[in-house]
């Protein structure tokens, strides 16, 4: 079983995207999939794992950087459950597959060669998570052949609106380093850019990444003799 662990949002559109992603994963492989949230929404990871105690589970953190929720919240919720055969996969992070999705979303939104490009991320107080965002921006820049600046919707600096304002003088296109709609995407949309891409959302390469993370975790634990199902 896959437990797809997302951040959580009060925006029903964001929850729908996560459920749609889970549906696509189910359709792509004969694996049961349940959705859980690290924050804001229910059910949390503990609740989902307690409901499937008879089934071995791989928790796949659908997070684009390894911040507090990945390092602390999700492991704590797994530990708090009564499930004894759950393992946690690697988070998404700046996976190469997702950089291609960023480009696709930018182009769908109307990006043109010559636009200034800004990568908008949620933000974190964790330096390692911010380094992962910077890596994603540099990798996107290499793919597009441009320099990509980074702006944040919360927590970290510089703020996305400030980065967009400094890039003025030509069209500004913002790539969204977010998984689903919600408060942070609204802040990105309000930052004043000419082009604002949608979040990564339900894309074939995101579906493929969920399955790749699941299969890698399953292989690792097969080698130890404690394979999740």
C-alpha positions, 0 to 999 in steps of 0.5 A: 500500500502507498500512503501519499502524504501531502502538506494539506490545505484548507482550499478544497481545490488543493485537496481535489488535486491530491485525490486526483493524483492518488487516483492516477497512481492507482490507475497506473499500478495495482497498488492500493493508495490512501491519502494523508496530510501532515498538517491542516487537513485530516486524516493525518498519517497516524490515522490512515496507518491505524486504519490499515494495520493489517496491510504493510505500507510505504509512506510517500511524502509528496513534498518538494523539499525536505523541511520540518514536515518531512524530517519531523512531522511525518516520522512522528506521525508514523511513530505514533501509529500502531502500525508496525510495518510502515516505512517512509520513502524519500520525499519528492525533492528537486527530482529531475522529473519535476523540472520537466513538469515545471517547464511544461507548466510554464509553457502552458501558461504562456512563457516565451523566450526572453521572459525573466523567470522566477521560481516561486516556492512555499519557503522554509526555515530549514537551510537544507530545504532552501538549498533544494529549492535553489537547486531546482531553480538552477536546474530549471535555468539550465533547461531553459537557458536562462538565470532563474531567481527564487521568491517565497510565498511564506517563511523565507526571503526574498518574498515572491512579490519583491523578486517579481518587482525587481525583475521588471523591465521585461515580461516576468514569468513565474514557475510554481514550485508547489504541488497543488492550489492553496494559499501559497499559490494565491500569493504567487498569483497576486505577486504581479507577474505577467505569466504565472504557471499552475502548480505541478499538480496531476502530471504523468511525471508526478504520478511516475515519481510517486511510484518510483519512490514507492518501488525504491523504498520497497526494494530497500526493505526487501533487502532487509527482510522487512518488505512493505506490501 
